[in-house]
Protein backbone atom coordinates (compact mmCIF):
# COMPACT_ATOMS: atom_id res chain seq x y z
CA UNK A 1 0.00 0.00 0.00
CA UNK A 2 1.23 3.45 -0.83
CA UNK A 3 0.36 6.99 0.04
CA UNK A 4 -2.50 8.56 -1.88
CA UNK A 5 -2.84 12.20 -2.83
CA UNK A 6 -6.13 13.94 -3.42
CA UNK A 7 -7.53 17.46 -3.62
CA UNK A 8 -10.35 18.36 -1.24
CA UNK A 9 -13.44 20.39 -2.10
CA UNK A 10 -11.58 23.64 -1.26
CA UNK A 11 -8.76 22.86 -3.70
CA UNK A 12 -6.17 21.96 -1.04
CA UNK A 13 -3.87 18.99 -1.56
CA UNK A 14 -3.59 16.15 0.94
CA UNK A 15 -1.56 12.99 1.18
CA UNK A 16 -3.24 10.08 2.96
CA UNK A 17 -1.01 7.65 4.82
CA UNK A 18 -2.20 4.41 6.33
CA UNK A 19 -0.46 4.65 9.71
CA UNK A 20 -2.17 1.60 11.22
CA UNK A 21 -5.32 -0.46 10.95
CA UNK A 22 -6.96 2.05 13.29
CA UNK A 23 -5.65 5.42 12.05
CA UNK A 24 -4.87 7.26 8.84
CA UNK A 25 -2.82 10.45 8.58
CA UNK A 26 -3.77 13.35 6.31
CA UNK A 27 -0.67 15.44 5.55
CA UNK A 28 -0.98 18.78 3.70
CA UNK A 29 0.93 18.93 0.40
CA UNK A 30 1.64 21.59 -2.17
CA UNK A 31 0.43 25.02 -1.12
CA UNK A 32 -1.86 23.68 1.60
CA UNK A 33 -1.14 25.67 4.79
CA UNK A 34 -3.48 23.53 6.91
CA UNK A 35 -2.38 21.38 9.83
CA UNK A 36 -1.87 17.63 9.54
CA UNK A 37 -4.85 15.57 10.67
CA UNK A 38 -5.39 12.06 12.00
CA UNK A 39 -8.63 10.19 11.31
CA UNK A 40 -9.95 6.83 12.38
CA UNK A 41 -9.48 4.36 9.55
CA UNK A 42 -12.68 3.19 7.93
CA UNK A 43 -13.45 -0.32 9.08
CA UNK A 44 -14.46 -1.49 5.63
CA UNK A 45 -11.27 -0.63 3.73
CA UNK A 46 -7.53 -0.79 4.43
CA UNK A 47 -6.15 0.91 1.32
CA UNK A 48 -6.70 4.66 0.69
CA UNK A 49 -6.67 3.96 -3.07
CA UNK A 50 -9.88 1.96 -2.73
CA UNK A 51 -11.87 4.93 -1.40
CA UNK A 52 -13.58 7.58 -3.50
CA UNK A 53 -12.73 11.26 -3.15
CA UNK A 54 -16.06 11.77 -1.37
CA UNK A 55 -15.21 9.09 1.21
CA UNK A 56 -11.78 10.62 1.79
CA UNK A 57 -13.40 14.05 2.17
CA UNK A 58 -15.78 12.69 4.84
CA UNK A 59 -12.85 11.22 6.77
CA UNK A 60 -10.95 14.50 6.49
CA UNK A 61 -13.98 16.53 7.63
CA UNK A 62 -14.25 14.45 10.79
CA UNK A 63 -10.55 14.47 11.59
CA UNK A 64 -9.22 16.83 14.25
CA UNK A 65 -5.77 18.38 13.77
CA UNK A 66 -3.06 15.86 14.62
CA UNK A 67 -1.40 16.20 17.98
CA UNK A 68 2.32 16.60 18.16
CA UNK A 69 3.94 13.21 18.64
CA UNK A 70 7.05 14.64 20.23
CA UNK A 71 7.23 14.51 23.99
CA UNK A 72 9.41 16.78 26.08
CA UNK A 73 12.71 15.16 26.86
CA UNK A 74 12.98 13.95 30.45
CA UNK A 75 16.69 14.79 30.31
CA UNK A 76 16.25 18.52 29.67
CA UNK A 77 16.90 20.91 32.50
Backbone as numpy.savetxt, mean C-alpha at the origin, in Angstrom:
# Nx Ny Nz CAx CAy CAz Cx Cy Cz
5.23 -13.33 -7.23 4.40 -12.16 -7.23 5.28 -10.92 -7.23
4.87 -9.93 -8.00 5.63 -8.70 -8.06 4.81 -7.53 -7.56
5.44 -6.38 -7.58 4.76 -5.17 -7.20 3.91 -4.69 -8.37
2.79 -4.09 -8.06 1.90 -3.59 -9.12 1.73 -2.09 -8.96
1.80 -1.40 -10.07 1.56 0.04 -10.06 0.20 0.33 -10.65
-0.46 1.33 -10.09 -1.73 1.78 -10.65 -1.90 3.26 -10.33
-2.82 3.89 -11.05 -3.13 5.30 -10.85 -4.53 5.38 -10.25
-4.65 6.10 -9.13 -5.95 6.20 -8.48 -6.86 7.20 -9.19
-8.05 7.38 -8.66 -9.04 8.24 -9.33 -8.62 9.70 -9.36
-7.67 10.10 -8.52 -7.18 11.48 -8.49 -5.94 11.68 -9.35
-5.52 10.61 -10.05 -4.36 10.70 -10.93 -3.02 10.52 -10.24
-3.03 10.04 -9.01 -1.77 9.80 -8.27 -1.33 8.36 -8.46
-0.02 8.17 -8.60 0.53 6.84 -8.80 0.82 6.13 -7.49
0.56 4.84 -7.47 0.81 4.00 -6.30 1.45 2.69 -6.73
2.29 2.16 -5.86 2.84 0.83 -6.06 2.32 -0.04 -4.92
1.73 -1.16 -5.27 1.16 -2.07 -4.27 2.14 -3.20 -4.05
2.48 -3.42 -2.78 3.39 -4.51 -2.41 2.68 -5.45 -1.46
2.78 -6.71 -1.75 2.20 -7.75 -0.91 3.19 -8.02 0.22
3.00 -7.35 1.36 3.93 -7.51 2.47 3.76 -8.86 3.17
2.51 -9.27 3.34 2.22 -10.55 3.98 0.85 -11.01 3.54
0.42 -12.14 4.04 -0.92 -12.62 3.72 -1.99 -11.72 4.34
-1.60 -10.94 5.35 -2.56 -10.11 6.06 -2.52 -8.64 5.65
-1.39 -8.16 5.10 -1.25 -6.74 4.82 -0.61 -6.47 3.47
-1.07 -5.39 2.83 -0.47 -4.89 1.61 -0.05 -3.45 1.84
1.07 -3.08 1.26 1.57 -1.71 1.34 1.27 -0.96 0.06
0.85 0.28 0.20 0.63 1.19 -0.93 1.67 2.30 -0.80
2.65 2.30 -1.70 3.72 3.29 -1.69 3.48 4.31 -2.80
3.58 5.61 -2.48 3.42 6.62 -3.53 4.58 6.57 -4.52
4.29 6.76 -5.80 5.32 6.77 -6.84 5.11 7.98 -7.75
6.13 8.31 -8.49 6.03 9.44 -9.41 5.93 10.73 -8.64
5.01 11.58 -9.02 4.83 12.87 -8.35 3.84 12.82 -7.21
3.51 11.66 -6.71 2.54 11.52 -5.63 3.17 11.94 -4.31
2.69 13.06 -3.71 3.26 13.51 -2.44 2.63 12.85 -1.23
1.66 11.98 -1.43 0.92 11.37 -0.33 1.77 10.44 0.52
1.30 10.15 1.73 2.02 9.22 2.60 1.78 7.77 2.17
2.70 6.91 2.53 2.52 5.48 2.31 1.35 5.01 3.16
0.70 3.95 2.72 -0.45 3.41 3.44 -0.33 1.89 3.54
-0.95 1.35 4.57 -0.99 -0.10 4.76 -2.45 -0.50 4.87
-2.83 -1.50 4.09 -4.23 -1.96 4.08 -4.29 -3.45 4.38
-5.38 -3.89 4.99 -5.56 -5.33 5.14 -5.68 -5.98 3.77
-5.02 -7.08 3.60 -5.09 -7.80 2.32 -6.49 -8.37 2.14
-6.98 -8.35 0.91 -8.29 -8.97 0.70 -8.16 -10.48 0.90
-9.12 -11.05 1.55 -9.05 -12.48 1.85 -9.23 -13.37 0.64
-9.75 -12.82 -0.44 -10.06 -13.64 -1.61 -8.97 -13.65 -2.66
-7.91 -12.85 -2.49 -6.87 -12.79 -3.51 -5.53 -12.50 -2.85
-4.47 -13.15 -3.35 -3.13 -12.94 -2.80 -2.25 -12.06 -3.69
-2.59 -11.95 -4.95 -1.75 -11.25 -5.91 -2.41 -9.93 -6.33
-1.72 -8.78 -6.14 -2.30 -7.50 -6.55 -2.66 -7.43 -8.03
-1.98 -8.22 -8.87 -2.27 -8.20 -10.31 -3.62 -8.80 -10.64
-4.19 -9.56 -9.72 -5.48 -10.19 -9.96 -6.66 -9.29 -9.62
-6.40 -8.14 -9.01 -7.47 -7.23 -8.63 -7.68 -6.15 -9.69
-8.89 -5.68 -9.82 -9.18 -4.58 -10.73 -8.74 -3.26 -10.09
-8.68 -2.22 -10.90 -8.33 -0.89 -10.39 -9.35 -0.46 -9.33
-10.61 -0.76 -9.55 -11.66 -0.38 -8.61 -11.45 -1.08 -7.25
-11.06 -2.35 -7.28 -10.81 -3.07 -6.03 -9.60 -2.49 -5.30
-8.55 -2.16 -6.06 -7.38 -1.54 -5.45 -7.74 -0.17 -4.86
-8.58 0.58 -5.56 -9.00 1.89 -5.07 -9.77 1.75 -3.75
-10.64 0.76 -3.64 -11.39 0.54 -2.39 -10.43 0.21 -1.25
-9.43 -0.62 -1.51 -8.45 -0.94 -0.47 -7.69 0.32 -0.05
-7.28 1.12 -1.03 -6.55 2.34 -0.75 -7.40 3.32 0.05
-8.68 3.46 -0.31 -9.58 4.37 0.40 -9.72 4.01 1.87
-9.69 2.73 2.18 -9.86 2.29 3.56 -8.57 2.17 4.35
-7.45 2.49 3.71 -6.15 2.31 4.35 -5.69 3.59 5.05
-5.39 3.50 6.33 -4.83 4.67 7.02 -3.36 4.85 6.62
-2.81 6.05 6.82 -1.38 6.22 6.54 -0.55 5.22 7.35
0.49 4.71 6.73 1.34 3.71 7.39 2.09 4.34 8.54
2.22 3.58 9.60 3.00 4.04 10.74 4.47 3.80 10.47
5.29 4.62 11.06 6.72 4.44 10.92 7.11 3.13 11.57
7.91 2.36 10.87 8.34 1.06 11.41 9.59 1.17 12.24
10.22 2.35 12.23 11.45 2.48 13.00 11.12 2.80 14.45
11.80 2.12 15.33 11.62 2.36 16.76 12.83 3.14 17.26
12.65 3.93 18.28 13.80 4.62 18.85 14.83 3.61 19.38
16.06 3.91 19.18 17.11 3.01 19.62 17.19 3.01 21.15
17.24 1.84 21.77 17.37 1.80 23.22 18.78 2.18 23.67
19.71 2.31 22.72 21.09 2.63 23.07 21.39 4.11 22.97
20.44 4.91 22.51 20.65 6.36 22.44 20.60 6.97 23.81
21.33 8.06 23.97 21.30 8.76 25.26 20.26 9.83 25.25
